[in-house]
Amino acid sequence: MMKSAIVAVLIFSSIYLVNSLQCYEGAPDNTKVNPNCQTSCEKNIDKTGDEEVVMYGCSEVKHDEDECKDIEETTNVNTVVRTECFCNSDLCNSTATISSSIFLLSVALLMKMAF
C-alpha cells in the first residue's frame, strides 16, 4: 500500500514537472521565480537612449524555438528598441543562466574532441 502511494506521488509530480516551466519574473532588482509557466519564458530589454529597462516573465504564447528579436518603436518623443527573447527550459530567461549553458556546452564539446 505504501509503495503504491509513493509511486503515485512520483508519477503525478513528474507529470507536473513535464508540463510546467520555471521562469524568472519581475525586474532585475526584484526578481522571483514563477514555477507554473505553461508557455515560454520571456526576457524584454527596452533601450531608450542611454536608459535600459529589463523585465522577465512568462510569455503570453508558447514559442516553439528559443529566439530573440529586435523591435523598434518610434513615438513623437523618442525611439525605443525592444529586444524580446523567448526560451523553453527552466530559468532560461536570465543572462547568467544562458551564459553558463553556453560555457557548459563548450566544455562538453572540447572534452568530446579531446577524448
C-alpha positions in Angstrom: 0.0 0.0 0.0 2.8 2.4 0.9 4.7 1.6 -2.2 1.7 2.3 -4.4 1.2 5.7 -2.7 4.9 6.6 -3.3 4.7 5.5 -6.9 1.6 7.6 -7.5 3.2 10.7 -5.9 6.3 10.3 -8.1 4.2 9.8 -11.3 2.0 12.9 -10.6 5.0 15.0 -9.6 6.8 14.1 -12.8 3.8 14.9 -14.9 3.6 18.3 -13.2 7.3 18.9 -13.9 7.0 18.0 -17.5 4.0 20.3 -18.1 5.2 23.4 -16.3 8.2 25.6 -16.8 10.0 27.7 -14.2 10.7 31.3 -15.3 12.1 34.4 -13.7 9.6 37.2 -13.3 9.9 40.9 -12.5 12.7 43.4 -12.7 16.4 42.7 -12.1 16.2 44.3 -8.6 13.0 42.4 -7.7 13.1 39.0 -9.4 11.1 36.0 -8.3 10.6 32.5 -9.8 7.2 31.5 -11.3 7.1 27.7 -11.1 4.0 27.4 -13.2 4.6 28.8 -16.6 2.6 26.9 -19.3 4.1 28.7 -22.3 7.7 30.0 -22.7 10.0 32.2 -20.6 10.5 35.8 -21.8 13.0 38.5 -21.3 12.4 42.0 -22.6 15.1 44.7 -22.8 13.8 48.2 -23.7 16.5 50.7 -24.7 15.8 54.4 -25.0 19.0 56.5 -25.5 21.2 55.7 -22.5 18.4 54.1 -20.5 17.8 50.4 -20.4 14.8 48.6 -18.7 14.9 44.8 -18.3 11.8 42.7 -17.4 11.5 38.9 -17.0 8.3 36.8 -17.2 6.2 34.1 -18.6 5.2 34.7 -22.2 1.6 35.0 -23.2 2.0 32.5 -26.0 4.1 29.4 -26.5 7.2 29.8 -28.7 8.4 26.6 -30.4 12.0 27.7 -30.6 14.4 29.8 -28.5 14.7 33.1 -30.2 15.4 36.8 -29.8 14.1 39.6 -32.0 14.5 43.4 -32.0 11.5 45.7 -32.4 11.9 49.4 -33.0 9.1 51.7 -31.8 9.2 55.5 -32.6 7.0 58.0 -30.8 6.8 61.8 -31.0 9.3 62.0 -28.1 11.8 59.2 -28.7 12.7 55.8 -30.2 12.6 52.6 -28.1 14.4 49.5 -29.3 12.9 46.4 -27.6 14.7 43.1 -27.6 12.3 40.3 -26.9 13.8 36.9 -26.1 11.8 33.6 -25.6 13.2 30.3 -24.3 11.8 26.9 -23.2 13.9 25.5 -20.4 13.7 26.1 -16.6 15.0 29.5 -15.6 16.4 30.2 -19.1 15.4 33.9 -19.2 18.4 35.1 -17.2 21.7 36.2 -18.8 23.8 34.3 -16.2 21.9 31.1 -17.0 22.3 31.4 -20.7 26.0 32.2 -20.4 26.6 29.2 -18.1 24.7 27.0 -20.5 26.9 28.1 -23.4 30.0 27.6 -21.2 29.0 24.1 -20.3 28.2 23.2 -23.9 31.7 24.5 -25.0 33.4 22.4 -22.2 31.4 19.3 -23.3 32.4 19.8 -26.9 36.1 20.3 -26.0 36.1 17.2 -23.8 34.4 15.1 -26.6 37.1 16.3 -29.1 39.9 15.5 -26.6 38.8 12.0 -25.8 
